[in-house]
């Protein structure tokens, strides 16, 4: 550690109180000073080089292969701690600009920065939350329909965003009404229960693990208690709902732009949540054999989810297929029969597990095989921001498949930029994980993280700029040393909601 980093007694106490130790904080500050190396990708993974494409027969076979034995347990893991603030960011900025200007809403909507929001007002009644918003607006404005268009726009903005009313930007995204049906509206939180019934249930039960913030927990439990009786009746399943928090001990210290420790006016240190990479600890605590991972906002209407469940089951069938072969070869190695199967094992590692490199001996083969396995659905890239599938040389003589975010790449490098521009697929976070070894023991998932894959971002607090450190992303550096297989899935299985306008897409309208 750098000798120049010294903490006062008060600061050391703050560090301990937060669940960290002095060495961790010094290591984080050193990372800020040293910087984080970008990921140098060798090439994009494509359907003929790293992405498995299934025809109808193969998908059907894998679907049917997803047979759960009595002693195998399934779980679904849903990161759900995100607030809806980003979802309503553009709408909130429109309200701020409207309050500052002398323009009417209609005039301001003509500006390039806000023109897309015209759809929010034109199609307001298509939102699942519209009936609730309009009912609330009419209580204070009984003549709402008789008012001018601009007056209605202002009232709707206030009703949707004001904390004293719907206050949607302050809600967790998981509890925003996403879908409207004939008799009810459903949040993504509720839709994930329906999805689980189609592919992540066994023995008439389904286990769902949601990561939430402690201040949102009561809201989630309230919705859970209200919806579960009807869900049980509809699906004939018993649901077991588990909530976990992102541990405070995974937070990282903030620094000033010059890498000195950031302090508030009162001398307090600032610790920030370290991104979804911290959730590897939460995933590590789930006692299950197969775990499905899906983001809270990538959820579909019930009828569509049921139609697309076959693809999820095919991914799980692929996992079981690969896992059984992996277990077989590990048993072969344990029995001392490596030489009898050496070429067969090398071929499996190279062609099925997509690990390129020299498997020199039995111990190397064993180390490469005895890892957690993940099957990752990939969709064709139509310009969505985020991570994608690439081949990456890990510096140990082996090149493997990895999910890499654009923020991890050096896009000033023409070669890297060209690889990104010619990549064909996108990571929708549609993952099935096998987390037990061939002897039935749970892998310690924290042992398969590359700690050097974090991200440094620019933030602010109290109006002052600062630098924040995010841990290696959950499906990026946190899973770098897993065995990874990419499988193409249809674009219609991917329907995320990043902004409120995404709810107007056909996938969410039905």
N, C-alpha and C positions, 0 to 999 in steps of 0.2 A: 504494500500500500504506500501511497505517497506520504512522506513524512510531513509535508506542508499542511495536511488536512488534520486539524485539531478541533475537537468539540469541547465546549465548556461543560461544566458539571450539570448545568441546567439543561443543556442540549442533549447530553447523554441520557438524562432522565426522561426527556421527551421521546427519545428514540426507544428506550426500554418500554415506556408506557404504551407505545404504538405497536409493540410486539416484535420490533427489530433489534438487532445488536449493532454495536459500533462498527464492526468489521464489514457488515452488510452495507451500511451507509457509506463507508469509505470506498467500498468497491463500486457502489453506484456513482459516486462523485468521480472516481477514476474513469469510469466508462464515459461520463460526460466529457472529461478532458481528452481522453484518447479517441473518442468517436467510435462509431460502429461501422465495420466494414460492410459494404453492400454485398448482396448475393450476386455472384457472377454465374449466370445461367449459360449452359452450353448450347442449348437449343430448346425450342418449344416441343412439348409432347403433342403428338398428332395421332389421328386414327391408325396410321400405318407405322407408328413409332412411339408406343407408350400408352396409347388410349385403346382399350378393348371396345370393339363394337359388337353388339349381340344382334343376331338375326332373330326372327320370331321364334324359331325352333329352339335356339340356344336360350333365349329368355324364358321360354316356357319350361324347359328342362331345369333351369336354375330356380325358377319360381317354385316348381314342385320339389326341388331339393331342399327348400327351406322348411325342413321338418324338425321341430324342436323336441328333443328327448325330455323325459320327465325331470331329469336333474339339471337341465339347462335353463338359466334364467335370462330374461330379456329386460331391457330398460330403455327409456327414451330420455335423452339429456337435452334440455332446451335452455340456452342462455337467454334470460328474460329480464335482465336488470336494467336494460336501456330505457331512458325516459323518452317521451314523445316529442321533446323539444326540437330535435332535428327534423322530425316529420313535419312540424308546423313552422319551421324556421322562415321560409319564404313568406308565409302568410303573416307572421309576426313582423317581419321587416317591412312588409307592405303597410301594416297598421302604423308602425313608427314613422315611415315616410309620409303617410297620409296626415298624421297629427302635426308634422312639421311644415307641411306645404299648404298652400292656399288652393290646391287643386281638389276637384271632386274625385271620388273613387273611379268613376268612368274615365276621367282624364288621365289619372295616374296609371290606370291599367293599359294605357296605350304606350307607356314607356317600355323599352326593351327589357329592363330588369323585372318587370311585373306582368308583361303581356300574357304569359302562360297561365297566370292566376285567373284570367277571365273564365276559364272552364270551371273553377271552383264555384263561382257565382251562377254561371249559366246552368250548371248541372247540380246545383246544391241538393236538390231533392233526391238525387241518386245516391247520396252518402247514407250509410247505415245509421249515422247519428243525426240525420236531418230531422226526423220526426221529433226527437227529444229537443233539439235546438229550436225548432220552430215553435214547439209548444211553450218553451221557456220564454222565447221572444214575444209571443202573443200575450203573455201574462202582463208584461209591462207596456206592450204596444198592441192593444186589441185591434187596431186598424192597420196592422202590418201590411196587408195586401193592398191597401189603398194609398200607401206612402209611395213616394218617388223611388225609382230604382236605386239612386245613390243613397237615400236614407235607409233603404232595406239593406244595402251592402254594409253600411256602418253598423247597423244593429246586429247583423249576422256575424260580423267580425268580432264585435264585443261579446256576443253570446258564446261563441266558440272558444275565444282566447282568454276572456276575463276569468281570473281565479275565483271570483265571487259567483260565477255562473258555471259553465261547463269546464272551463280551465283545462282544456285538453292538452295543451303543451306541457302542463305540469304532471300529467298522468303518466304511469308507466305505459310504454307502447303496447304491451301485452293486454291492456285493459281498454284500449280504444275500440269502440264498435267497428268491426271491419265489414261484416256481411249481413245483409238483410234477407230474411226468409219470410214466408207468408205470415207466420205467427210470432216471429221473434227476431232479434238481432243477436249476433254472436261476436265475441271478441276473439283475437287469435289464441289467447289462453284457452278458451273453450274449444276452439277448432282443433287444437293439438290433441285433445282427448279423443275426439272423433277419429283423427288420423291414426292415433295409437291403436284404436280398436281394429283397424284394417290390416296392420302389419306388425305391431309391436306388443301383441298380447299373447298370452299362453295360459293354459289351464284356467280359462275364464277370469284372468286377472291382467291388469296392466300397471306397470310401475312408471311414473313420470317424475323426473327430477328437474325442477326449475331453479335457476340461480336468479335471485332477486335481491333488491336492496332492503335493508331492515325497515326503512321508513315506508316501503310499499307492501310489506308482508301482510299487514292486516287487510288491505284492499283485496289482494289475491285470495286470501282465505275466505273473505266474505263472498266473493264470486264463486269460489269452489263449493262452499256450503250450499249456495243457491242452485248450482247447476248439476251437482253430482247425482241427486236422487233421480232426476229425469234421464241423465246419461246412463245410469245403471239400468234403468227400465228399457231404454232404447237399444242398448248394446248388449245387455245381459252379461256385463262384466263388472267385476269389483275393481275399483281404481285405488291405487295407493300413491298418494301425492307426497313428494318430498321437496322441501325447500332448503336451499343452502345459500349462504352469503359469500361474496368474495372476501377472503380473509384480510383483515387489516395488516397482518404481517407480510402480505405480498405488496403492499403499497411501496412506492418509491419516493425518495426525497426530491424536492424541486430545487433547482439552482438558478441563479441569475445568468444572463447571457454570457458573462465572463467566467462562468462555472463556479463562482463562489456560492455559498449556501444562501438560498432565498429565505428571508425572514420577514414576518409581518411587522407592523409598527411596534407591536408590543413585545417583539423579540421571539415570538413563537415560530417554530419551523413549519413548513408546509409539506405534508405527505399527500401524494395523489394516487388514486387507484391506477394500477399498472396495466390496464387493458385486459382483453379477454384471455390473454396468455396466462394470467393468474389462475384461470379456471381449471388448469390441469390438476391442481390440488383437489378441486371439487370432483372432477371426473375420476380421479384416483381413488376416491372414497366410495364409489358406487360398487356394491357387491352384486355383480351380474357377469354373465359370460359374454353376451353380445349387447352392445350399446349403440342405439341409433342417435345421431346428433343432427339437429336441425335448428336454425335460428327462429326466434319467436315470430318475426315478421314475414318469414317465407312460409306462408300457410295458404291452404286452398279451401274453397267452399266444399261442403260435405260431399256433394255428388262428384265433383272433380277429384277430390282426394281419394275417393273410393275407386274411381276409374284408374288412377295412377298408382294405386297401392301395389299393383303387380310389379312395377319397376323397383320399388323399395324391397319387395320380397326377393326379386331377382338379385339385387345387390347383396342381400343377406345370404342367399343361396350360393353366390360366388364366394363370399367369405367362408362359409362352411366347407365348400369344395377345396379352396386353397388351404384352409386351416387343417383339414384332414390329411392332405398330402404333406403339409409341413410337419405335422405330428408324426406321420409315418416315417419321414426321413430322420427326424430327431430320435425316434426309437431305434432306427437302424444305426445311427451314430452311437447311441448309448450302448448298443449291443456289440460294438466293436467291429461292425461290418462295413466301414466306410470304403475300404478298397474294393469291395465287391460291387458297390453302387456309386463309385466316385463320379463317373461321367454323367450318370443319371441325375445325381444331386446337383452337379454343376449346371447342367442344362436347366433344371427346375429353377435354380437361383437366378440364372441369366434370363430365361425366357418367360417364366411365370411371375417371379418376384421383381423382374426388371432391375436387377442389380448387376451393373457392368464392372468387371474388374477381375483380378486374378485370385481365384479361390485356391490358395496355396496348399492347404492341408485340412485335416479333420477339424481342428480347433477353429479355424476360420469359418468353415462351413457351419459349424455348430453355432458360432456367435451370430452369423448372418441369419440363420433360421430361427433362432430362439428369441424372437422379438414380438411385440404387439403387432397386430395386422389391422390395416384399415382399407376398406374398399370405398373409394370416393367417386360419387357420380359427377360427371362433367357435362356441361351443356355447351352448345355452340355459342361462340362469343358474338353478340350483336351490339357491342359498344358499351356494355355495362362496366363501371369502374370496379377495381378490386383485383383479387388474385387469380392466378391461372396455373395450369399444369406445365411444368418444365423439367428438363433434365439438368441436374446440378452435380458437379464434382465436389465431393465433400472434403477433399484434402487428405483422405486416408487411402487413396488409390482406387476408391470406388465411386462410381457415378450412379445416382439413384433418382427416382421420381420424387419431386417436391412440389408443394403448392407455394408459389412465391407472389407476394404482393408487389404492385408497381412501386410502392414507396420503399421497397427493399432493394430496388435495382438502381444502378447508376445510368440514368437516361441521358446524361451528357456524353456517354460512350456510344458512338454511332452504331457499333456492332450490337450492343445490348438493346438499343432502341429498335434496331431493325428486327431482332428476334421477337421483341414484344409486338411490333406492328404486324408481323406475319404469323403470330400465334392464332390458333383457331378456336380454342375453347376457354371456358370460364369456370371458376369454382363457385357453385351455388351453395356450398356447405350442406351436402347431402351425403352423410358419412355413416358407415356401419363399422364398428370397432370390435375386434376380438382381443380381449385383454387378459386372457389366462394362458399359461404355458401348457406344454404337452403332458405335464403331470398334474394339471388342474390347479396350479398355484397362480394367484393373482400377480401379474407383473406390477412392479413399482414404477408407475408411469413417469415419475419425476427423474428416473435414471435415463430416460430416452430423449431428454430435452437438450437442444443446443443453446446454452445460455448466451451465446454471442449473437443471437439473431434478434435482439431487441430493436426498438425503434426510438429515436430521440425526436420529440415534437416540440413545437413552439406554442406556448399557451400564455395566459396572463392571469393575474390576481391583484385585486385592489388597484386595477388600472396599470399595473407594472408588468413588463414582459418577463417571461421566465422560460426555462427549458424543463421538459418533463420526459421521463423515461418509461417506456412501455416494455413489459416483458415479452419474450418471444411469443408470437401469436399462437393461439390454441391449435390451429390446423397448419401453422407454418413451423417456426422453430421448435415449438413445444412437442411436435410429433416428428421431428426431423429424422430420428433414428428408429422409427417404425418401418415395417415393411408395407409398401404402398402400391395399390393397384388402382388405376383410373379406368372407369367404365363410362361410356357415353350414355346419357339419358336424354330424353326429349326435352326441348325447351319448355313445353307446356307443364313440366313438373316443377318449374321454377317461377314463382310469382311473388317476389318480395315487395314490401311496401316501405320505400325509403322516404317518400314524401306523401302528403295527403292526396295529391293528384293521382298517385298510383292506384288508389282505391277506385278510380273511375275506369280502370282497365277492365276489359271484358272478363278476365279471370276472376275478378272480385265482384262483378255485377251479376253473373249468372244468366 
